[in-house]
Amino acid sequence: MPDGPDQPAQRDRLDPYERQSVRRTLGRFGWLRTEVLAGLVVALALIPEAIAFSIIAGVDPRVGLFASFTMAVTTAILGGRPAMISAATGAVALVIAPLSSSHGVDYLIAAVILAGVFQVILAVVGAARLMRFIPRQVMVGFVNALAILVFMAQVPELVGVPWLVYPVCLAGLLIVFLLPKLTTAVPAPLMAILVLTPLVVLMDWDIPTVGDRGELPEAIPVLFLPDVPLTWETFQVIAPFSLAMAVVGLLESLLTAKLVDDITDTRSNKTRESWAQGAANVVSGFLGGMGGCAVVGQTMMNVKASGARTRISTFCAGVFLMILVVLLGDVVAVIPMAVLVAIMVFVSWATFDWHSIRPSTLKRMPKSETTVMLVTVVGTVLTNNLAIGVGLGVLVAMVAFAHRVAHFVTVDRDVVEEGRVARYTVEGELFFASSNDLYTMFHYAADPNRVIIDMRASHVWDASTVAAIDSVTDKYESYGTVVEVHGLNEASRRMRERLSGTLGD
């Protein structure tokens, strides 16, 4: 029996992993319809963005469109995160634009292929595992910054345009916000396109359309071999751009994958996603595309606005993209940009974590955690680069954590055996931040001739701590005091034996 419009959502709550199954989705009409329609909506939204990113990178619009097609199809087959959308992105365009400007499109394509190779290597060495070190508040800041950037990207489409753009955009907003309250049988973004595009065409309103953003390709991509010399000099030219693209692309993709994990209550294979992104960039380069990574806005449109959950939607997005621009280019060209702006504004609103800025949340949250979120948001928005914002957020989180942990170490002094022995008990985790003050916590001149330092309740993590302990023992020895260090656990004892006396003054 076919699923009704509300059944997929209900099934999601019962078994989110089952809803990700391609085989089960193919056997249920309601689920399959959701995936296909979601892919169509995403394809329509990818077209103007791919063209815009091509312009940023300084290449023909076809290069961005071919990249979006190959990235989506390849990651749909190879990727580790079902329903995530990969395509040409602004982050990648910004990284490789200088190379395109200085050396031309062939060097750009060669850099894309090399970036894909670098991403595969990073996947093999386990770069995806570094995601565990990104704190939750950095993720919240990443999401909020993304929502702000998506919204800000729509503002130019509403400035200096005919006045008819505003009622069309408003109508689109009403459809995408209100229709889901009535029915989910058809994705609201698709309905906005289907209703408002014929209206604008029939009324002959002269407002900006997708076709105004650039010429659409008339054929599918074919094998492209970049015309660059295979020399060490070429590698030196493209390698810095390729490495930057690989790191930025992986970071944005893995953060997006984690975001989708949270939304769908499922886990994904980040290592598989890493090498799949690399393989997709290699394929994109050899088909004349500019490469890319996960597209957070379109991913949210696919997963959150349209309810997609499987690889089918990602695959359909890529296939529909090529069909639309090659076979139905004239139809796609008349879609009003105002409608796509309305859809992206809705995506921005749905993506933003409104709970994170409620007064009640901010009141309960430690100030350091709020600071981490704000630094991530501000850093991302000011630089227009998610990688920089996330890097700043992680750095602030590390500093805040080190500052907190540094105060968890205590040193208690007790004079025993009728004043002949001073016993110090050290408690806490000892590393560079917490052990720097260790030297100042002892009474060197006032202590008797024998001192015992009990470290059963502590752990030595680094060379800085070993150096601090050496400084304490050396200071006591300068007073002629016998000092004994007791209770080190096995790992701490081995570290001290290996490093003690070798770290200099």
N, C-alpha and C positions, 0 to 999 in steps of 0.2 A: 504494500500500500504506500503511495507517495507521501512524503513528508509535507505537512502544512508549513506555513511560514514561520511558525514559532517553534517547530519541533527541533530544528538544528540547534538553536540556542539552548533548548532544554537538554538536548543530548550532550552539548558541550559541558554543561555543569555536571552531568553524570559521569562522563568519561572523556576528558579532553584529548587523551592520546588516541582513542578510537576515532575521534573526529578528524585527526590528522592523517588517517589511513587513506591512501589513494584508492586501494581496492574497494574498501567499504564505501567511499564516496561515489565511485563509479556505479555502485549498485543502488544508490539512493538518489532519486531524482531531485529532491529538495536540496540536498547538500551539493550535488553537482551543479544545479542551477545557480546556487550562491557563488560557487567558485568561478564559473564561467562569466557571470555578469560582473563579478568583482574584477576579474582580469580585464574585461572590456573597459570598465571605468578607469582602471589604472593606466591602460594603454592610451586612452584619450588624454589623461592628465600628463603622461610622460612626454607627449609630442612637443608641446610648447617649451617645456623645461629643457628637453634635450637640445632643441634649437638654440635656446638661450645660453646653455652651457657651451655649445659649439662656438657661439660668438665670443664668449669669455675666453675660450682657449685659442681663439684666432684661427679657426678652421671652418670648412664648409659645413652647413647644417647636416648634411648627409653623414658626416663623421660621427656626430653625436647620436643621431638616430640609429645608425648601424651599431654603435656601442650599446645603446639601451636594449636593442633586440638581442644581440649575442649575450650580453651579461645576464639578462632575464632568463633566456632559454637554457644557458649553460648551468647557471646556479640552480635552476629548477630541477635539473637532472642530478647534479653532483653535490649540491649544497647540503649543509647539515641543519639548516633552520627552515622548515616548511613555512610557506606563505610569506616569507620575506622577499622584498623586491630589490633587485640590484639593477643598476642602470648607470648611464652617464650622470655625474654629480658635479656640483659646484666646487666642492673641496678638491677634487681631482683636477678640474679645469684650472683652478687657480694655481695649482702646483706646477702644471706642465705648460701653462701659457707662455712663460718666458722662453722656454726651449722652442716652442713653435714660432715665436716671433724672431728668434735669433738664427735658427737653423732650418726651419721649414717643417712641413708636415711629415716627411719621411723620417726625420730624426725623432719627431714626436711619437710616431707609430713604433719605432724601434724601442723607445723608452717605455712605452706601454707594455710591450712584450717582455722586456727585461724586468719591469716592475712585477709582472705576473710570476716570473721565475723567482724573484726575491720573496714574494708572498708564499710560494710553495716551500721555499727553504725555511722561512720563518715558521711555517706550520709544522715542518718536520722537526725543528729544534724545540717546539713546544711553546711558542710565543702566546698561544691562546690561553695557556694556563695563568698568564699574568693578569687575566681578567679578575681573578679572585682578590687581587689587591686594590681594586677600585671600590671605594666605600659607597654605601647606599646613597648618601647625600650628594655625592658626585653624580650618581645616576639621576637623582631627582633634578639637580641643576642642569644636567645634560638634556633631560626631557623638556624642562621649562625653557631653556635657551633655544632648543630646537623649535618649540612652538612660537617663540618670539621671532626667530629668524624666518620661519615660514610666513608669518603674518607680515613682517617687514618687507619680504620679497613681493608681496601683493600690492603694496602701497604705490609703487610707480605706475601700476596699471590703472590706478584711480586718480592720477594727477594729470591735468592738461588734456583730458579726454572729453568727447562730446557728452552732453548732459544725460543722454539716453543710457549711457553706461550705468549710471547709478540706479535707476529703477530696475534695469535688468539684473544687476548684481543683487539688489534687495530682494527681488523675486526669487533668485537662486538661493539666497540665504533662507528665505521662508520655507522653500521646498526641502532643503537638506536638514533643517532643524526640526520641522514640524511633521514631515511625512513619516519618519520612523515611529512617531507616536500613534499613527493610524495603521500602518502596515509595514512589514519588512519583506514582502514578497519580491519587491524590486529594490535594489540599492537606491537610496535617495539621490546620491550624486548622478547616477545614470538617468534617473527620472528628470532631474534638473536640466540635463543636456538635451534629452528627448523632447521636453516641453518647450524650452526657451529657444533652442536653435531654430526650429521651424517658424516660431513666432517672429523672431528677428528677421528671418529671410522673407517671410510673407509681407511683413510691414515695411520691408526695404529700408531698415534703419542702418545708417552709416556709422557703425561702431567697430572698433578693432576686433579682428578675428585671428584664429590660429594661422591662417595663411599669410597674414601680415608679418609674422615673425621670421619667415624665410621660406625658401623653395624646398618642397618635399621631394624625396628621391622617386625615380620612376622604375627602378629595378632593385632586386634583392642584392645584398652584398656578395662579392666574389673574392677569391683568394687574392690577397695583396701582400707583396713582398717589398718592404721598404728599401729604397735605393740608397743605401748607406754603405760605406766601406767597412768590411769586417776587420777592424784594426783596434789596437789598444787605445789609440787616440779617440776613436769613436766611443769606446767604452767609457773613457774618462769624461767625455762630454755628457753622455746620457745617464751614467750611473747615479750621480747625485739626485737628479730629477726622479729617476726610477725608484731609488730608495725612499725618498720623501713620499712619493705616491704610494708605495707599498705600505709604509707605516701608517700614513693618514687613512688610506683605504681600509686597512685591516682594523684600525681602531674604530672607525665609524661603523664598519660592518659588525664587529663583535659587540659593540655597545647596542646597536640596533637589534641584534639577535637576542641579547639579554633582555631588552625591553619587550620584545615579542614573547619571550619566555614568561615574563611576569604577567602580561596581558592574557595569555592563553593557559596559564597554569601548567605549563609543560617545560621540559628541559630539552636542549638541543646540543648537538655535537659541535663544539666550537672549533676543534682542530680540523674536522672535516670541512666546516665552513671556511676556514682559513685557506686551505689548499684549493678549495673549489673557487674561491674568489681569485686566487692566482691563476688557476686554469682558465677561468672566464676571461681574465685580462689577456692572457696569451691568445685565446681564440679571437677575442675582440680585435687585437692588434693585427692578426693575420687576415682578418676580414675588413680591415680598413677602419676600425672603430677607435675612438679615443680612450677606451677603457672606462672604468668607474668602480663603484663599490655599492654597498647597500644605500638605498634612498629612503631616508627616514620618513619623509612626508608621505610618499606614495605607499610605503609599508604600513603606516598608520591608516591611510585611506583603505588599503586592502584588508587589514586585520580588524581595525576598530570600527571604521565607518561601514564597510561592506560585509564583515563577518566571515571572511575567508580564513581557512585553516590549513590547506594542503598545498602541495607543489603544483597542483593543477592550475590554481589561480596565477601563480608566477609564470608558468609556462604559457598560459593563455595570454597574459599581458604582453609577453614578447612576441608571440605569433600574431595577435591582434594588431600590435603596433605596426608590424611590417605589412599586414593586409590593408590596414587603414591608410598608411602613407603611400603604398605602391598602387593598390587597386582602387581605393576610395579617397584618394588624395583630394579630389575636388570637393567631396562632401565634408571631409574633416576640416578643410581650409575655411569653411564658413562658420564653424563653431565659434561663438562669441567668447572672447577672452574674459568678459565679465562673468560668464557662467563658471569658468574654471577658477576665477578668483574667488567666487562665492564658495566653491567646493574646498579650496585650500584654506580659506578662513575658517570653515567648519572643522577641517582637520587640525588647524592650529588650536582652536578652542577645545577640541576633544583630547588633544595631546597634552595640554598643559595640566600639571598636577595642582589643581586648585586647593586641595587639602593642605598642601605644603605651605601655603601662605595665609591660612586662616589664623586669626589672632589666638585662638585656643591652642593651635599646633605650635605656633611660634613661642607661646608662653611656656609650654612644657619642654620644648626642645632646648638642649644645651646651646649656649651662644656659639661655641666653637663649631657645632654641627651646622647651625644656620649660616655661619660665616663661610664654611666650605661650599654650601649650596650657592650663596650669593657670588662668591669668587668665580665659581664655574659658570654661572649665568653671565656675569659681567664680562669675564674674559672671553667667552664665546661670542657674545653680541658685539663687543668692541672690535674684535679681530675678524669677525665673520668666519671663524675657523673652529669647528667643534673639537679638533685635536688639541689646539692650544688651550681652550677653555678647560677641557678635561685634565690636561697636564697640570695646569695651575691649581685646579681643585684637588687633585691627588697630592700635589706638593704641600698645599696648606693643610690637608688632612694629616699628612705625615708629621708635619711640624707640630700640629695641635696634639697628635697622639704622643709624640715624643715628650712634649711638655707635660702632659698629664702623667705619663708613666714615670717621668723623672722624679716626681714627688711621692712615689709609692715606696721608695727605699727608706728604711729606718735603721738606725744604729743605736742600740741601747748599751749603756756601760754599767758594770756592776763590779765592785771591788770585793774579792773573796779571800779565803784563807788568811784571815786576820790582817788584811791589808797588804799581803805579799803578792797578790796576783790581781790584775785587772782583766776582766772578761768582757769582751764586746760581742754582741749578737747582731749580725747583719741579716736583715730580711728584705726580700724583694728581687726583682729582675734587674741585673746589672748589665748595662750596655753604655754606649758612649754618652748618652744624655743623662742617665741616672748615676753614673759612676764618676762624673767629673768633680762632684763635690765630696766624694768619699774621703779624700785626703784631709779635708777640713773637719771631719767629724770625730777625730781622736785627740786625746789629751796627752800629747807626747811628753811634755816636761813634767806634768803632774803625776804621771802613772808610775807604779812601782817597777822593779827591775824585771818583772816577767809579765808578758801580755799574751792573752789567748784571744784570737779572733775566730768566733764560731760562725760558720757560713752554711750550716745545714739548711737554713730556711731561705737560701738565695741561690741564684744561678748565674754563672759567668757566660756572657754571650759573645764578647768580642775582645780584640787586642787592647782597646782603650781601657777596659776593666782590669786586664792583667797588668797594664802599665800603672794603673792607679794603685793596685795592691802592692806592686813593687815599690812605688813611692812611699807608701805607708810603712812597709817593712824596713826600707832603707833609712827613713827618718828615725824610727825607733832604734835602729842599730847605731846611728850617729850619737844617740844618747847612752849607748851601752846597754840597752834594754834587750832582753831575749824575747822574741815574738814568735808565736806559733799560730799557723793557720789550720784550723780543724774543720772537718765536716763537709768539705767540697764533694759534690756528687761526681760520678765517674767522668762525665763529659767535661765538667768544669776543671777537674783535676788534670785531665789530659791536655786541655788547652793551656793551663798554667805551666805545666811541665814543658810543653813545646815552646812557649813564648817567653817565659819568665827570664829576665836577664838579657834578652836579645833586642829590646825595644828602645835602647838608648836612655838618655837622662830624662 
